Amino acid sequence: MEIIREDNKSGGRYVATVDGHEAEITFSRTSPTLIIVDHTGVPDALRGRGVGQALAQKVIEDARENGWRIIALCPFFKAQVQRHPEWADAIAG
């Protein structure tokens, strides 16, 4: 599954397109080293296929590679963080 990051001035989103359906995680940038993950959207047609998990993993990988910290406001992303204590190094607070 290919996941791309789209950036703009104030944030951006991670997008995965699977079988013609688009799933996303959106984020806001508060500083060069801090982002807020605020929304995850996975269409019903993709639920249960690990797409949201793959998007969350990509956010964590990018945070580690770029020296970012993440504030998890999105309930889905927050739940993933709780399931993956090994992600703690990328999470702010």
C-alpha positions in Angstrom: 0.0 0.0 0.0 1.4 3.4 -1.0 1.0 6.2 1.5 1.8 9.8 0.4 2.2 12.9 2.6 0.7 16.1 1.3 2.0 19.2 3.1 0.8 22.8 3.2 1.7 25.8 5.3 -0.4 24.9 8.4 -0.2 21.1 8.2 -1.2 18.4 5.8 -2.4 14.8 5.5 -1.3 11.3 4.8 -3.3 9.5 2.1 -3.6 5.9 1.2 -5.7 4.9 -1.9 -6.8 1.3 -1.9 -9.2 -0.2 -4.4 -10.3 3.3 -5.5 -11.1 4.4 -1.9 -9.1 7.1 -0.1 -8.2 7.0 3.6 -6.4 9.8 5.4 -4.8 11.1 8.6 -4.8 14.9 8.8 -2.4 16.9 10.9 -1.7 20.5 11.9 1.8 21.9 12.3 2.4 24.0 15.4 6.1 24.4 15.0 8.9 22.9 12.8 9.1 20.0 15.3 5.6 19.6 16.6 2.4 18.3 14.8 -1.1 17.6 16.0 -2.8 14.5 14.5 -6.4 15.6 14.5 -8.4 13.2 12.3 -8.4 9.8 10.7 -10.8 8.9 8.0 -11.2 5.4 6.7 -14.1 4.6 4.4 -16.3 1.6 5.4 -15.1 -0.3 2.3 -11.6 -0.3 3.8 -12.4 -1.0 7.5 -10.7 -4.0 9.0 -7.9 -4.1 6.4 -5.2 -2.3 8.4 -5.3 0.9 6.4 -5.7 3.2 9.4 -2.9 1.3 11.2 -0.6 1.7 8.2 -1.3 5.4 8.1 -0.6 5.8 11.8 2.7 3.8 11.4 3.7 6.1 8.5 3.1 9.2 10.7 5.3 7.7 13.4 8.1 6.8 10.9 8.1 10.4 9.5 8.1 11.9 13.0 11.2 9.8 13.9 13.0 10.6 10.6 12.3 14.3 10.8 12.7 14.9 14.5 9.0 15.8 15.1 6.9 15.1 18.2 3.2 14.3 17.9 0.2 15.5 19.9 -2.5 12.9 19.4 -5.9 14.5 19.4 -7.6 12.1 17.0 -9.3 9.3 19.0 -8.2 6.6 16.5 -4.6 7.7 16.5 -4.6 8.1 20.3 -5.9 4.5 20.6 -3.1 3.3 18.3 -0.5 5.1 20.4 -1.8 3.3 23.5 -1.6 -0.1 21.7 2.0 0.7 20.6 4.1 1.7 23.6 7.1 1.5 21.3 5.9 4.7 19.6 6.3 6.7 22.8 9.5 8.3 21.6 7.5 10.2 18.9 4.7 11.3 21.2 4.7 14.7 23.0 3.5 14.6 26.6 
